[in-house]
Amino acid sequence: MAEPATARRLARAACVSYRFPCLVLIAICALTAVDHAQQRNTNDRAQPSIAEILSRAGNFVRDAATQMRNVIADEAYIQELFGTRFTETGQRGRLRQRRIQSEALFLWLPAASGWMFVRNAVTVDGRPVPDNGERLDRLFNTPDIDPIAYIHELQEENARFDLGPVIRTLGDPTLTLRFLGPESQTRFAFNRVGTERIGTTRATMIAYRERTLPTVVQLNGANALSSGTMWVDAADGTVMRTDLRFTKQTGNGIAVSVTVDFRQDTHLHAWVPSRMSEQYNASNGETLIGSASYTNFRKFDTSVRVSAP
């Protein structure tokens, strides 16, 4: 048997021999953790803050309002109304379909402190709409006209062509952009929720929720809180996609969903709506699916405007 002093020396040597690798491993892990933390901090510094992104998006919206002033486009709009009954294949039966060809006018009105959108239906299901070629001309050629009241009148007039029990004037592809205007951002809470690639751009996804009454949009005469997501290029604030939702007043499910994709128009040198997808869920169980595409953007001119797309 080893003497006590010798045994103690052997024990200390064994302890050191086994502890040394552990200490090295701990040191390596600590350095790795520090390296990861530094990389995260570097990435965080490389990414602009949510406040910076919103500031850039606000500038983008302000520039877009100028670039889209008095611009007209051709809109091809398809609506499909589905009932509550399901077919043998498990799909809802389609009740009706409607095709609307319209002129979509984007214009800036100082009296309204912003831009407005109006749809002028040219044909409905292939049939010409009477007086379609003169309604927008009156807006510019009638000296004593109240432009805001007249535009609201046109919006309501064109809404009569919509299918389904939901009475709406929400089919405005630029509506959500206005939430990003510097004067409107305070009405909403914004939160960065991730990134998603759109084309060649890694867009920042920003969730938003309206928090101020009265709300921007009214549904059936009642306040409707807007919420959804925006896809923004964090580098310059370009808005590439918007998603807008309204929940049912009972809080049970989505009442309205509107998604719009934007593209760069080389003729106007501006970002313009490309496609809009809608879904309206009525209280009677019917569902309306809408899809609109926008082409041939040009400056509005009564002398050269083509009445029929």
C-alpha positions in Angstrom: 0.0 0.0 0.0 1.3 3.5 -0.9 2.3 5.8 1.9 -0.2 8.6 2.7 1.9 11.3 1.3 2.5 9.4 -1.9 -1.2 8.6 -2.3 -2.0 12.3 -1.9 0.5 13.2 -4.6 -1.0 10.6 -7.0 -4.5 11.8 -6.3 -3.5 15.5 -7.0 -1.8 14.4 -10.2 -4.9 12.4 -11.4 -7.1 15.4 -10.5 -5.0 17.8 -12.6 -4.8 15.3 -15.5 -8.6 15.0 -15.7 -9.4 18.6 -15.0 -7.2 20.1 -17.6 -9.2 18.9 -20.6 -12.4 20.1 -18.9 -10.9 23.5 -18.3 -9.8 23.7 -22.0 -13.3 22.7 -23.1 -14.9 25.3 -20.9 -12.5 28.0 -22.2 -13.3 27.0 -25.8 -17.1 27.1 -25.2 -16.7 30.5 -23.5 -14.8 31.9 -26.5 -17.4 30.4 -28.9 -20.3 32.0 -26.9 -18.5 35.3 -26.9 -17.9 35.0 -30.7 -21.6 34.2 -31.3 -22.7 37.1 -29.1 -20.3 39.5 -30.9 -21.7 38.2 -34.3 -25.3 38.8 -33.1 -24.4 42.2 -32.0 -22.7 42.9 -35.3 -25.8 41.7 -37.2 -28.1 43.7 -35.0 -26.0 46.8 -35.7 -26.0 46.0 -39.4 -29.8 45.8 -39.4 -31.6 49.2 -39.2 -34.0 49.7 -36.3 -37.7 49.5 -36.7 -37.9 53.3 -36.3 -35.4 53.7 -39.1 -37.3 51.4 -41.4 -40.6 53.1 -40.7 -38.9 56.5 -41.4 -37.7 55.3 -44.7 -41.0 53.7 -45.5 -42.7 57.0 -44.7 -40.5 58.8 -47.2 -41.1 56.1 -49.8 -44.9 56.6 -49.4 -44.6 60.4 -49.6 -42.5 60.0 -52.8 -45.0 57.4 -54.2 -47.9 59.9 -53.7 -46.0 62.4 -55.8 -45.1 59.9 -58.5 -48.6 58.4 -58.7 -50.3 61.8 -58.9 -53.0 61.8 -61.6 -52.0 58.4 -62.8 -54.4 56.0 -64.5 -54.1 52.3 -65.1 -56.2 49.5 -66.6 -57.7 47.2 -64.1 -58.9 43.6 -64.8 -61.0 42.5 -61.9 -62.6 39.1 -61.3 -65.0 38.3 -58.5 -66.3 34.9 -57.5 -69.1 34.4 -55.0 -69.2 31.1 -53.1 -72.2 29.8 -51.1 -72.4 27.9 -47.9 -73.0 24.5 -49.4 -70.1 22.1 -50.3 -69.9 20.0 -53.5 -69.1 16.3 -53.6 -65.4 17.2 -54.0 -65.5 19.0 -50.7 -65.4 22.5 -52.3 -67.8 25.3 -51.9 -70.2 25.7 -54.8 -69.7 28.9 -56.9 -72.8 31.0 -57.1 -71.7 33.7 -59.5 -68.7 35.1 -61.3 -68.2 38.7 -62.5 -65.6 40.3 -64.7 -65.1 44.0 -64.5 -62.8 46.1 -66.8 -62.1 49.5 -65.3 -59.9 52.6 -65.3 -58.2 52.9 -62.0 -57.3 56.5 -61.2 -54.8 57.5 -58.5 -54.8 61.2 -57.7 -53.6 63.7 -55.1 -56.1 66.0 -53.6 -54.7 68.7 -51.2 -58.2 69.2 -49.7 -58.1 65.5 -48.6 -54.5 65.8 -47.4 -53.5 62.8 -49.4 -54.1 60.7 -52.4 -57.4 59.0 -53.4 -58.3 56.1 -55.5 -61.4 55.7 -57.7 -62.4 52.9 -60.0 -64.3 53.8 -63.2 -66.0 50.7 -64.6 -65.9 50.5 -68.3 -67.4 47.0 -69.0 -69.1 44.6 -66.7 -69.3 41.0 -67.9 -68.4 42.2 -71.4 -71.2 44.8 -71.5 -70.2 48.5 -71.7 -71.2 50.7 -68.8 -73.1 53.8 -70.1 -71.4 57.2 -69.7 -68.1 55.5 -68.7 -66.0 57.8 -70.9 -67.2 61.0 -69.3 -67.3 60.4 -65.6 -63.6 60.9 -64.9 -63.4 63.8 -67.4 -66.0 65.7 -65.3 -63.7 65.6 -62.3 -61.1 67.7 -64.1 -63.3 69.7 -66.5 -66.0 71.0 -64.1 -64.8 74.1 -62.4 -67.3 74.2 -59.5 -67.2 70.5 -58.7 -66.4 69.3 -55.2 -63.7 66.7 -56.0 -63.9 64.8 -52.8 -67.6 64.5 -52.8 -67.6 63.5 -56.5 -65.0 60.8 -56.0 -67.0 59.3 -53.1 -70.0 59.4 -55.4 -68.1 57.5 -58.1 -66.8 55.0 -55.5 -70.3 54.2 -54.3 -71.6 54.1 -57.9 -69.0 51.6 -59.0 -69.5 49.5 -55.8 -73.0 48.5 -57.1 -71.3 46.2 -59.6 -69.7 44.1 -56.8 -71.0 40.7 -56.0 -72.0 39.4 -52.6 -73.8 40.8 -49.6 -70.8 42.8 -48.3 -71.2 46.5 -49.3 -67.6 47.8 -49.6 -65.3 50.4 -51.1 -62.2 48.7 -49.8 -60.9 47.6 -53.2 -58.2 50.2 -53.1 -54.7 48.7 -53.7 -52.9 51.7 -52.1 -55.0 51.9 -48.9 -52.5 50.1 -46.7 -49.6 52.3 -48.0 -51.3 55.3 -46.4 -50.9 53.7 -42.9 -47.1 54.3 -43.4 -47.5 58.0 -44.0 -45.6 60.0 -41.4 -48.9 61.6 -40.2 -50.6 58.2 -39.9 -47.9 56.0 -38.3 -48.9 57.2 -34.8 -52.3 55.5 -35.2 -50.6 52.1 -35.4 -48.3 49.8 -33.4 -45.5 48.3 -35.5 -43.4 45.2 -34.8 -40.7 43.5 -36.9 -41.6 39.8 -37.2 -39.0 38.3 -39.7 -37.8 38.4 -43.3 -39.0 36.9 -46.5 -37.4 36.9 -50.0 -39.5 38.7 -52.6 -37.8 38.4 -56.0 -34.1 39.2 -55.3 -34.8 41.3 -52.2 -34.8 40.0 -48.6 -37.8 42.0 -47.4 -38.4 42.8 -43.7 -41.8 41.8 -42.5 -43.5 44.4 -40.3 -46.7 43.5 -38.5 -49.0 46.4 -37.7 -52.1 46.9 -35.6 -54.4 50.0 -35.4 -54.8 51.3 -31.9 -56.7 54.6 -32.3 -60.4 55.4 -32.6 -62.2 56.2 -34.7 -60.7 53.7 -37.1 -59.6 54.5 -40.6 -62.1 52.0 -42.1 -65.7 51.5 -41.0 -67.5 48.2 -41.6 -71.3 48.3 -41.6 -71.0 51.7 -39.9 -68.9 50.4 -37.0 -65.2 50.9 -36.2 -63.0 48.1 -37.6 -59.4 47.8 -36.4 -56.9 47.3 -39.2 -54.1 44.8 -38.8 -51.8 42.9 -41.0 -48.2 42.7 -42.4 -46.1 44.8 -44.7 -43.0 43.6 -46.6 -40.5 46.4 -46.7 -37.0 46.7 -48.2 -35.2 47.9 -45.0 -32.4 49.6 -47.1 -34.6 52.2 -48.7 -38.1 51.8 -47.3 -39.7 50.4 -50.6 -43.0 48.7 -49.8 -43.1 45.5 -51.9 -46.2 43.8 -50.5 -49.1 44.6 -48.1 -51.6 42.5 -46.3 -54.6 44.0 -44.6 -57.1 42.2 -42.4 -60.2 43.0 -40.4 -61.6 40.6 -37.8 -65.3 40.0 -37.5 -67.0 42.2 -35.0 -67.7 39.1 -32.9 -64.0 38.5 -32.8 -64.6 35.1 -34.4 -62.5 34.8 -37.5 -61.4 37.1 -40.4 -64.0 39.3 -42.1 -61.8 40.8 -44.8 -58.4 40.0 -46.2 -56.7 42.1 -48.9 -53.1 41.4 -50.2 -51.4 43.6 -52.7 -48.1 43.0 -54.6 -46.2 46.0 -56.0 -43.7 46.2 -58.8 -41.4 48.9 -60.3 -42.9 50.5 -63.4 -40.1 51.5 -65.8 -42.3 54.0 -67.6 -43.3 56.0 -64.6 -40.1 55.2 -62.6 -42.3 54.4 -59.7 -43.5 51.4 -57.7 -47.1 50.6 -58.6 -49.7 48.0 -57.7 -49.3 44.8 -59.7 -51.9 42.4 -58.3 -54.6 42.5 -55.5 -56.2 39.5 -53.9 -59.3 39.8 -51.7 -61.5 37.6 -49.6 -64.7 38.8 -47.9 -66.5 36.5 -45.5 -70.1 37.6 -45.1 -72.1 37.0 -41.9 -74.5 34.8 -43.9 -71.7 32.3 -44.6 -71.0 33.3 -48.2 -67.5 34.1 -49.3 -66.3 36.4 -52.0 -62.9 35.9 -53.7 -61.5 38.8 -55.7 -58.4 39.1 -57.9 -57.4 42.3 -59.7 -54.4 43.0 -62.0 -53.1 46.5 -63.0 -51.3 47.3 -66.3 -50.7 50.2 -68.7 -49.9 52.9 -66.1 -49.8 56.4 -67.6 -50.5 60.0 -66.7 -54.2 61.0 -66.9 -54.9 63.2 -69.9 -58.5 63.7 -71.1 -57.2 64.2 -74.6 -55.3 61.0 -75.0 -57.0 58.7 -72.5 -58.2 55.4 -73.9 -61.7 54.8 -72.6 -61.8 51.0 -72.9 -58.8 48.9 -71.6 
